[in-house]
Amino acid sequence: MNLENSIQTPVFRLIGEEADRLGLECYVIGGWVRDLLLHRPSKDIDIVVVGSGISLAEAVAKRLGKGAHLAVFKTYGTAQVKKGETELEFVGARRESYRSESRNPIVETGTLEEDQNRRDFTINALALCLNKNRYGELLDPFGGIADLEDCTIRTPLDPDITFSDDPLRMMRGIRFASQLGFCLAPETFMAIKRNCERINIITKERIADELNKIMLSRRPSVGWKLLDSTGLLPLVFPELAELKGVETKDGRGHKDVFLHTLQVLDNVASKSDYLWLRWAALLHDIGKPKSKQWEPGAGWTFRNHNYLGARMIPRIFKKMKLPQNEKMDYVIKLVDLHMRPINLIEDTVTDSAVRRLLFEAGDDIDDLMLLCNADITSKNEDKVRRYHQNYELVKQKMVELEEKDRIRNFQPPVRGEEIMQLLSLEPCSLVGELKSAIKDAILDGVIPNEYEPAKAYLMQLAKERGLI
């Protein structure tokens, strides 16, 4: 097969010309070729060279001229060329061998065939020649085209060896299945099951990177279900695995929290691409196993699971090497607050309760409400319809109160410094109590969110307490 008409890309012509000048064979290989055939956008341009990849990279950078940046990594025999939006990775064709205790291979110079042999999956072993006399020629030694047509993830060689050599490939296979909507070939699936314990030699950072890519796929549940069915889930995320299963007592069971969680995650993913909102969806019920109780008359309860789940998140993020910053704080906030809109929906919606939710959620209120809506997964259609109708009522009341009271992210109009000045107070806990009292009065609708009423209310409090 020749794809010359599909790759009329000037930079590829330039690479081919420089390779011909240096007497080198060169090919674009891997993800870029796969995505070309799948009609997907791709920025990963990997060039494999039969010979010195660094030499070709240096020549290409020189030809690209001003603005081209060359980075050489001699230890690995690789180089990178960047210019504008174009990013090229060059490597010499190589063969690899592995030791059982490490995924880092022993690398030696090899042929193109040996380089394709070391690729993780057949759909990533496709290579397009860039040399002028063979430009666009497709090399497909393992049936990658057929696997693309069959939507199948399969290893080029023995999958047990492939995954034992580099266990991260198990995560990558599941990630590709999730991203592309493909299926794992039966022998590939079974090999992951047999080798799943090998994942323990992979760093948490590399695993987290693959999990984030699964989370960003169109239906993240595909990846998480595969992690579960292959035995990887309890190894990479034991807390999530604990959500699985249904316990029954006196003929009453609760829903499978794992499957419910994945449905909520997919619901959120259909509305938002924001990674950390998706993580909040995945973790929103993570505290349920620790809070589950059987209460006669009430059945199964999960009281305070939102609070317990929020407290678990810093430890989970630290262990999984996820960010320990404002992104984690965002996830904690949404997990902690995710029951509040539900409670509003179930009860009479008061202005005070809506104001307090707006105040506590701040700028994240829209994401919280999206999560809340996604969390409505009952099989009772009447209940779901009623919840969605009430959800819309809460949203409308939020809009009305926000326009009227400007509660989101508000600070009491009378600040602590002014309280001390007006009442001749030194810094003390009483100042905080008075400031909180003003805040509560505004949230409860006792006074409007305006300076003069807030100041008058402060002076009234001070008189009642004998401060003036």
Beta strands, then each sheet from edge to edge (+ up, - down):
strand 1: 25-29
strand 2: 45-50
strand 3: 69-73
strand 4: 78-83
strand 5: 86-92
strand 6: 94-97
strand 7: 106-109
strand 8: 127-129
strand 9: 138-139
strand 10: 152-153
strand 11: 183-184
strand 12: 248-249
strand 13: 252-253
strand 14: 293-295
strand 15: 299-301
sheet 1: 3+ 4- 5+ 2+ 1- 8+ 9-
sheet 2: 6+ 7-
sheet 3: 10+ 11+
sheet 4: 12+ 13-
sheet 5: 14+ 15-
end
